[in-house]
Each structure stands twice: as structure tokens, then as C-alpha cells.
Amino acid sequence: MEPYDNSFPELLHGAGVYSHLITDHFHYWEDGGATYHNRYDSYEFVRGQEGDPWKAMVQPPWERLREMYHARQYSEEARSYPRHNMVNRGFIREEAEFPSVQCFARGFEFLDANQAADNWLLQIETFDPHEPFQAPARFKEKFETGWTGPVRDWPRYGRVDELPEECEELRANYYATVSLCDSLLGELLDRFDAQDLWRDTALVVTTDHGFLLGEHDFWAKNRMNLYEEIAHIPLFIHDPRRAKPGARRGALTQTMDLAATFLDFFGVARPAEMEGRSLLPVIDADHALREAILYGYFGGAVNVSDGRYTYHRFPADLRKQDIYQYTLMPTHIFEPFSTEELADATLAPPFAFSKGVPLLKVPVTERSPMYDVYGPGALLEDETRLYDLRDDPGQLHPLADPAVEARMTALMVRLMRENNAPDEAFARLGL
């Protein structure tokens, strides 16, 4: 969170609404995320997911671990995610010890303790079904592949080059983890039934992104084009004042609409600079909220969709771009900005959304710490493409239609202007 950002828990707090976060999402406690969880009235952190630096083991049993885990998810490197993960998993044996199971258990404790109270928001946020795809054994049984090799449940971020049986084992472990999440969500829905929460309690179910399991010949995300499997995420909303069981809506929505929706649940006005829109009116009637949406990875393509078409426009050369990071919180996910990065920083005038506050303008170069991790140097695709989602929902056949591309480009330019994109953001795309 930047100092000028609007935080929905803070805005709810100002209106007398209590918010509580339960999560095993350890990124919030790293340098790049450490301003988020503090905005809630209270929060709980369940330890042990993925590369969470949780259990201390100075000299792990390397020989045993080398036999136990596949070479592509084994590491002896200090502070590496794989090393932390191997150590953590030695302390997660029983089903009740799995972090996502603990998150829901604590959520149920909150509901039991606060069932009679009003004006609260509970956020149960689990890292699962994130990789590595570790789930209790009973969830794997119906997806067994016959794999007899070392633990293989953590795909690389990149192109598929594994043997078919290895791919099947990776997918099977994903299915097992999704089944665990289904079971936990089912327990929550059962709790809504048992406590009659449907009558006076809203429920929102969504996620942050999808995951490629071999589609488009890729694993994971971040390295490739923002295909529908990654960007088109589930969203379910129950509002007891607008009960319409099973109704589907066609409006284009984005994650930024959640904050506006949470505020609207409690009758709290959204700030003028908040571009997200409440989704509650869409439950009443299926009408359009916006003509198109804008999305993308930093330093990669800018993407726009109107629901029918998706247009992914890349710069001419990913490694020869004039791009900057604008911030007042100079931290990457794992570490602060380097002194080398900050040495050439300048002060940029305020943006329309920064409430009169100027920002650091930090040049991005190949020496920037995240350049080859989540920046331009990590991307494996760079071809501008247009897809017709109606006729080609799998995005397998790029469309050549100059008229549609011109219309989508115009939408992109308009939305970038509305988002106060700086001049170089247009120049790098040839706009």
C-alpha cells in the first residue's frame, strides 16, 4: 500500500465496521507487502506455506531431502523458497496442520465468537491452491497417476519440457489441492446453513489469478501472455438483500471492484479517485459497468478486453524500453530498492490519484533486482495478438482484423489516459 492509496479496511474502520484478516499468504510479511495486513482491525497469520521462512533448521538432512524431492524443486541455497519449503513440510504432517485447513478453522472460530455481532467483515484468504501443490493424502487418492519418482508438485514458471508422466503427476497434485480447497469452502457453506447466515450475511468468493497447467505449452504465470486461463477468474457474490440464487451476470468486472463492493455492503461512500465500481447493482440487473478493462504485467504487454475480444499489445523490444517505477514505498517483494536503482531516481509531479503527493521516478534497467524475475527480462512471449473469445475461447488462433484492432487500440489509449499513464507508457507501445 502506498501512502496515498485508499484501503477498504481503513475506510470501513472509519465507518465503525470491524475487519479481520485470516491468511497464510506469507508475501504480506515480506518487504514488498508489509503495509497491507496492518490496515485491518486485527489479523492472524498461519505459517508454513511455500517459501515462508518459518522453521529454523541450520543443517537440514540434505541426503534424505535430495532423495525425497525432485531435482527441479530441490535447493540448498540459503533463503531460497525451495529450501524453506522442504524444511516447512517436515512440520506439516496431519491434515489439521495444513495452513489452509488452519485458516478455515480460525475463520469458523471467528464466526462462533462473533455470530451475534453486526458490522464486521471477515477475510479468509488461503494461499492454496498455489504451488507447490501439497494436500492431505486423502485428496490425492482419486487422482493417483502411478508416479513412483520423488515428490513432484511444483511446476517451473515457463515452457513445458517434462515427460508426459511427469506432467500428469504435476496436474494430479494440482487437482488434489483444488479438491482440498473445495472441501474447505464446502465446510464454510455448511456453516452458513447451520447458523442461518444466508439470512443476514453477505458472502464473496473469488481468487487472484489462474494458473496454466500446460495450456499454450506453458506452466504457471508471469512469463507468458496473459491468457484467459490466468486473467479470467471466478467471482461469486451472495447479498441477502438481493438473493438471486444461481443468476449469472455478463458485466466486465475487475479485482479493483471488490473494494468498492465491500464499501457498498456497509453503505460507505467510495473515494472519488477509486476507479473500482460496486458490483451490487449488477446483481439487481445485468447491465454493463464499463466498456472494456485494462490489465497486464509490468514491463510487458498492455492488454485490453471488451468481453468479446482480447488485445495484447507488446513493445517492439522488451529489453529496450523507457520504463520507470513510480513509488513512495521503494520495496521489491523480497528486498528494498537497491542504492544503484535509487541513485538515478528523480521526483515526479503528482498523479491524479496520488492526492497531491509527488512520487519517486526510478529508472528500470537490466540491473534492477526484479528485472529478470517479474520484469521485462522474465517474459517468454512478446508478440502482439488479437483474439476473438466467442469464436476462439482457447485463444489458439490470433485474429487478423485491422478494424477490430484499431477499435481495441482506441479503447486501450482511452483507459490508459483515464489511469493517468505517463507519456513513456504510450511511447513504448508505439501509441
N, C-alpha and C positions, 0 to 999 in steps of 0.2 A: 504494500500500500504506500503510495506517495503521500506527502503531507497534505496535498490539495485534493486527494481522492475522497469521494463520498463512500462511506461504509454503511451498509444497511443495518448491521447490528448497532452501530453508534446512533444512527437516526432512530431506530426503534427504542433504544435506551432513553433518548430524549423525549419520547412519547410515553414512557412508562411501561414499555414492553421488555420482558426479561428474555435474554437469548443465552443458549447453552450449546457449546460445540463438543461433540464426542468424535474423536478421529484417531486413526492410526497412520495418518498421512504425514510422514516424518519430514517432508520437504518444508513444512511450515516452520520447523525448528532449525532450518539451515539459514545461512546468511541471506539468501535471496527471498525468503518467505517469512521472515521472523516478525513482520509487523502485522500479520493478518489475524492470528488467533487472539491477540490481545484486545481486539475490538469487541469481543463478546463479554457478557457479564461474567461468565465462568466457562471453563473448558477443561476437558480431560484428554490426555494423550496416552494411547495404548502403544507400547513399544514392540519392536521386533520385525517390522515389515522390511523386505528387500534389503537395502543397504543402510538401514538405520544403525548408527554407531551405538549399540545398546550394550551387549555383553562384553566384558573385558577378558581377553584371552591373549596374553603376550606371545605365547608359543603354542599355536594350535597343533593338533596331531596331523601334520601335513601328509604323511604317508597314507593314513586312513582316508583323509578327505580327498586325496588325489585319486584313490580307487573308487570313492563313492560318487564323485561328481564328474560330469562330462567336461572335457578339456575346455570347451567354449564357455563354461560358466565357473571355471576354477581360477583362482588367482591368489598369489601370496603377497601381492602388492599392498603395502601399508595404506590404510584409509580407503581402499577400493571397495566399491559396492559388493562385488562377488565375495571378497574375503569376509566382510561384515555379515553377509547373508549366510555363508556356510556356518559361521560361529553362532549366529542367532538361531538357526534351525535346530541346533543341538539342544535348545531350551524350549522348543515348541513341539511337544510330543502328543499330548492328549488334545482332543477336539476343543475342549473348553479353553485351552491355552492359545488357540489361533487368534491373532489380533482382530480379525473381522468378527469372529464369534464374541470376543470380549466387547467390542464396540456395541453390538446389538444388545448384549446382556446389560451393559451400563445404560443403554437407551431405555430398556424396559424398567430398570431401577428408577430412572427419571420419571417415567410415566406413572409408576406406582406411587412415587413420593409426591408428585405434583398433579395427580389426577383431578383433584378438586379445585385447583387453581385456574386462573384465567390470565390472558395476556402474556403468553410465553411462546417462544419459538425454539424448537429443538432441532439441531442439525446432526444427524447420524451420518458420518462420512467415512466410508471404508476405502482403503487402498485397493482391495480386491474389486474386480478381477484383474488387477495389474500383474505383470510378470515380476518375479518368477511364479509360475502357476502351481503353487503348493496348496493342496487341500487335504482334509482328512481322508483316510483310505477308503471309507465307505462311498465317497462321492466319485472315486475313480473306477470302482468295480465295473460299472456298466459301460465304461469306455476303454477297457483293457485292450492293448494292441499286441500283447505278446513280447513287448520290448524287454530284453534281458540285460541291456547295457547300463551304464552309470546314469545317475539322475539327469534327466534331460527335460527341463521345464522352463528354460529361459532363452527365448529366441534372440538372436542378434538384431540390431536395427540395420536392415539393409536387404540386399537381394538374396533370394532363396538359392542356396547351393548345397543343401543337405540331401542325403539319400531319401527316397520315399518313405521308408520305415521310420526314419528319424523325424521327418515332417509329421507323420501320423502321431507319433508319441508326443510331440510338442502340442499338436492340436488337441489330443486327448486330455492332456493336463489342463489346457485352457477350458475345455468343456467341463472338467471336474470342478474347476474353480468357479465357473459360472453357475454350476449346479449348487455349490455351497452358497453363493450369493442369492440364488432363487429361494433356497431353503430359509435363509435368514430373513429375507423380505416376507416370505410366507408366514413366518412367526410373527412379524410385525402386523401383518394383515389380520392374523388370528387374534392378536391383542386388540386391534380395532373392533373386531366382532365381539370379543368377550367383555370389553369395557364400554361398548356402545360409543366409541369415539367418533364414528362416522357422523353422528348427530351434530357435533359442535366443534370438530377438529378438522382442519384442512390437512391434506397430505400432498406432497410434491415428490415425485421420483424422477431422477434424471442422472446423468453422468457427465464427465468432462470431455471424453473423446472416445472414438472407436479404435480398432486395432486390426491390422492386416495379418492374416494367417496364411499367406501365400497368394492371395488375390493380387493381380497385377505383377506377380512374381516378386513380391516383397514381404518381409516381416515388419510388423510394428508400425512406426510413425516417424515423423520429423525428418526423415532422409529423402522422402519422395513427395510427389504431388499430393495435394490434399484431396484425396479421393473421397467419394461418398461414404465408404466404409469407415473412414476416420472422422469426417466432419458432420455426418448426418446422425445425430444422437437421439436416443429415446427421451420422451417427456410425457409424464402422466400427472394430471392435476385433479384432485378432488377438493371441491369447495362445497361444504354442506348447504350453503345458501343458494347454490347453483347446481344441485345434484342432477347430472345428466349421464347416468351410467352407460358406459360403452360408446359415447359420442366421440367421433373423430373430427379433427379440425385441420384445415389446409393452410392456415396462415404461416408465413415465414417467421420463425422465432429464432432468437439467439440467446446464448447464456447470459448476456447482459440484461435480458428481460427479467431474469429471476429476481434481482434486487428490487426492481420497480414493482414486481408482483408481490413480494413479501411485504413491502411498504403498504401496498393497496389492501392486503388482507386486514391490516390494522388501521386503515384509514389515515395513513401518514402520507403527506404530500411528497412527491419526488422532487429533488432539486432541479433547477432549470437546466443545468448542464448535463444532467443524466439522460443519455440517449436511449437507454432501455425503456421498454414500454410494458405496462401491466398487461398480463395475459387474461385477467379475469373477464373483461368484456368479450373476449373471443369465445369463452365458454358459453356465454349467452347467445351469441350468433357468430357464425363462421364468416368473418369478414377480414379483409386484408389489413395488416398492421403497417406494412411497408411494401414498396415495390420490389426491393432487392436487398440482399445482405452482402456485407464485405467481410472477408476473413483471409488468413494467411499465416505463414511463418516469417519471422524476422529475417530480412535479407533475401527471401526467396520470392516466389510469385505473389502478386496480389490477385485474389480470387473474388469473383462476384457471382451470385446466383439469384435468379428471379423465380426459382422453383421449377421451371421448365428446363432452363439451360444453366450450365456452369461454365464460366470462362476463367482460365488460369493464365495470367499474363506474366511471363518471366522477363527479367532484364536481359539485355543482349549478352552479357558476360557476368556470371555470378561473382567472379573474383576481381572484376574491375568496376566496382560501383562506388559512387559517392554517397555513403550512408553514415548515419550518426545514431548514437543512443542519447535520448533526451531524458534526464532524470535529476531528482534531488536525493535519491536513495541509491548511490553508486555501489550496488552489490550484484554479483552474479549469483547463480544458485548455490555454488559451493564456497565462494570467496568474495571479498571486496574487489572493486575495480583495482587493477594494478596501477602503480605510480606511473608506469610507462604510458598507460592509456590516458590517465588524467593529466599528464604533462602538457598535452595539446588541447585540453578542454577550454572552451570559451563559455560565456554566459549568453544564452539565447533569450530573446524577449518572451514574455508570457504567451502561452497558447490560450485559446478561447475557454478551455476547460480548467486551466490551472489557477483560476481565481486571482489573477493579477500577479502571480508569482513567476519570476524568471527561472529558467532551468539550465543545468549544465548541458552543454552540447559536446559530446565525446566522440571523436572520430573512431570508426571501426576499421581496423586493419587486420592483416593476416596474423599479426602478433597478439591480437586481442584474445584473452584466455578462452572464450567460448566460440571463437570463430569456426573451429573445426569440430565442435561438439553439437551446438544448436544453431550455429550461424551459417553464412553462405558456404563455407568450406565443407560442411557436412552433407550438403544436398547432392543427391544422385541423379536427379532429373532437372532439366532446365528448358524444356520445350513448351512453348505457349500452345495451349489447346482449348478448343471449344467442344462441349459435349451436349447432346440432347438427351436429357434424363427420361423423357417419355418413351422415345424410340430405342434408347441405348442406356438402360438403367445401370448396367455394369460398367459403363464408361470404357468400353473396349474399342470404340471406333471414333476417333476425333472427327469433328464435323468441319467441312469447308463451306462456310456460308458468310460471305463478306457483309451482307446486310445485318445478319444477327450479330456478328462480331462487332460491327460498328455500334449497334444499339447497346450491347453489353459493355463496350468500352465507354460509351457516354454515361451509363449508369455508374461505372467504376469511378470515373472522374468526378461525377457529382457527389458520390458518397465519400470519396477522399477529401473533397473540399469541405463537406459537412463535418468531417472528422478533423479538420484543421491540419491536414497533412502538409508538411513543409515542401518548399519548392523542389528540393532534391529527390523527394519521393516520386514526383511526377517525371523528373528528368531521367531517372534510372530506368524507367519503363518506356521511355520514348513517348510520353504523353504531353 
